[in-house]
Amino acid sequence: MKDFIVDHLPGSIVRFFSRPYVGGYAIQPAIDKAVQLWETEGIRCTLDLLGEFITNTDQVENTVSIYKELFEMINDKTEFLTVSIKLSALGILIDQDFCEKKLDELLKEAKSRNIQVTMDMEDSSLTDITLDLYRKFLPHYPNFGTVLQSRLFRTKEDIESFRGMKGRFRICIGIYNEPPEISLTNKREMKEKLLEYAMMLLEDGHYTEIATHDKDTIRKALEIVNHYPDDQYEFQQLLGVPMKSMQRELIQAGKKVRLYLPFAVNKNDATAYLKRRMKENPHMTVYVLRNLLRLN
């Protein structure tokens, strides 16, 4: 029922009441938001251009050009700004060789500017190719990272497959609803696995980005990371999720905190992202629907 309601909400309504979850509708407002968070709260950000599952080469080229402009505008802000990208925005659904060339193009540009880039994880149909390309490009681009999802049964083996390499991994439960044949369905178990996999990544020497909004999970993660150097890990959350007190507590304890800060140049891309987040986060859905009802 909830998914049905979300699917049929007008995009303009979703965007209006979900404003806190998007950093802006152009590059500069997104950067301005990130600068504000850094200067006022000491929070780092990773900027992500919304728009995925692209099946048109001209759209891919446009996406690449926007990312290059973003890299140029980040300039001297690499201390607190990184960038996230998706394979499905770079043409993986069109042609793998084409996508690899676009990815290499962006990684080369980012490396020349000392910008860290994270390749986001999408649904399970792209898990193999995402990790294969990460394995292929990591030796050439130490500024490159990717994402693992604790809900997937395969993740332990995926971590083990990177032993001997030194990478950068965001570990999260994942937002895509996957079939029970390949994925956990219980959130508590996903959170337990997140902690287990974070420990594995740290033990293997990877830079580990622990992405969760669950305060109990964060406190348990603190017990784990305190056995490792502070420059080997950070905590991550999504822009807009009310976590200020916890973020302040982490920063005061000397921990790095980074927000995933999405922005859009196409409002339809923002709508798709926000609806997906609403389906995953009941609190966000309730917030939007409650405010919508107040208009009536």
Secondary structure in CASP SS format (residue, H / E / C, confidence):
PFRMAT SS
TARGET T0000
AUTHOR 0000-0000-0000
METHOD secondary structure of the structure
MODEL  1
M C 1.00
K H 1.00
D H 1.00
F H 1.00
I H 1.00
V H 1.00
D H 1.00
H C 1.00
L C 1.00
P C 1.00
G H 1.00
S H 1.00
I H 1.00
V H 1.00
R H 1.00
F H 1.00
F H 1.00
S C 1.00
R H 1.00
P H 1.00
Y H 1.00
V C 1.00
G C 1.00
G C 1.00
Y C 1.00
A C 1.00
I H 1.00
Q H 1.00
P H 1.00
A H 1.00
I H 1.00
D H 1.00
K H 1.00
A H 1.00
V H 1.00
Q H 1.00
L H 1.00
W H 1.00
E H 1.00
T H 1.00
E H 1.00
G C 1.00
I C 1.00
R E 1.00
C E 1.00
T E 1.00
L E 1.00
D E 1.00
L E 1.00
L C 1.00
G C 1.00
E C 1.00
F C 1.00
I C 1.00
T C 1.00
N C 1.00
T H 1.00
D H 1.00
Q H 1.00
V H 1.00
E H 1.00
N H 1.00
T H 1.00
V H 1.00
S H 1.00
I H 1.00
Y H 1.00
K H 1.00
E H 1.00
L H 1.00
F H 1.00
E H 1.00
M H 1.00
I H 1.00
N C 1.00
D C 1.00
K C 1.00
T C 1.00
E C 1.00
F C 1.00
L E 1.00
T E 1.00
V E 1.00
S E 1.00
I E 1.00
K C 1.00
L H 1.00
S H 1.00
A H 1.00
L C 1.00
G C 1.00
I C 1.00
L C 1.00
I C 1.00
D C 1.00
Q H 1.00
D H 1.00
F H 1.00
C H 1.00
E H 1.00
K H 1.00
K H 1.00
L H 1.00
D H 1.00
E H 1.00
L H 1.00
L H 1.00
K H 1.00
E H 1.00
A H 1.00
K H 1.00
S H 1.00
R C 1.00
N C 1.00
I C 1.00
Q C 1.00
V E 1.00
T E 1.00
M E 1.00
D C 1.00
M C 1.00
E C 1.00
D C 1.00
S H 1.00
S H 1.00
L H 1.00
T H 1.00
D H 1.00
I H 1.00
T H 1.00
L H 1.00
D H 1.00
L H 1.00
Y H 1.00
R H 1.00
K H 1.00
F H 1.00
L C 1.00
P C 1.00
H C 1.00
Y C 1.00
P C 1.00
N C 1.00
F E 1.00
G E 1.00
T E 1.00
V E 1.00
L E 1.00
Q E 1.00
S C 1.00
R C 1.00
L E 1.00
F C 1.00
R C 1.00
T H 1.00
K H 1.00
E H 1.00
D H 1.00
I H 1.00
E H 1.00
S H 1.00
F C 1.00
R C 1.00
G C 1.00
M C 1.00
K C 1.00
G C 1.00
R E 1.00
F E 1.00
R E 1.00
I E 1.00
C E 1.00
I C 1.00
G C 1.00
I C 1.00
Y C 1.00
N C 1.00
E C 1.00
P C 1.00
P C 1.00
E C 1.00
I C 1.00
S E 1.00
L C 1.00
T C 1.00
N C 1.00
K H 1.00
R H 1.00
E H 1.00
M H 1.00
K H 1.00
E H 1.00
K H 1.00
L H 1.00
L H 1.00
E H 1.00
Y H 1.00
A H 1.00
M H 1.00
M H 1.00
L H 1.00
L H 1.00
E H 1.00
D C 1.00
G C 1.00
H C 1.00
Y E 1.00
T E 1.00
E E 1.00
I E 1.00
A E 1.00
T C 1.00
H C 1.00
D C 1.00
K H 1.00
D H 1.00
T H 1.00
I H 1.00
R H 1.00
K H 1.00
A H 1.00
L H 1.00
E H 1.00
I H 1.00
V H 1.00
N C 1.00
H C 1.00
Y C 1.00
P C 1.00
D H 1.00
D H 1.00
Q H 1.00
Y E 1.00
E E 1.00
F E 1.00
Q E 1.00
Q E 1.00
L E 1.00
L C 1.00
G C 1.00
V C 1.00
P C 1.00
M C 1.00
K H 1.00
S H 1.00
M H 1.00
Q H 1.00
R H 1.00
E H 1.00
L H 1.00
I H 1.00
Q H 1.00
A C 1.00
G C 1.00
K C 1.00
K C 1.00
V E 1.00
R E 1.00
L E 1.00
Y E 1.00
L E 1.00
P E 1.00
F E 1.00
A C 1.00
V C 1.00
N C 1.00
K H 1.00
N H 1.00
D H 1.00
A H 1.00
T H 1.00
A H 1.00
Y H 1.00
L H 1.00
K H 1.00
R H 1.00
R H 1.00
M H 1.00
K H 1.00
E H 1.00
N C 1.00
P H 1.00
H H 1.00
M H 1.00
T H 1.00
V H 1.00
Y H 1.00
V H 1.00
L H 1.00
R H 1.00
N H 1.00
L H 1.00
L H 1.00
R H 1.00
L C 1.00
N C 1.00
END
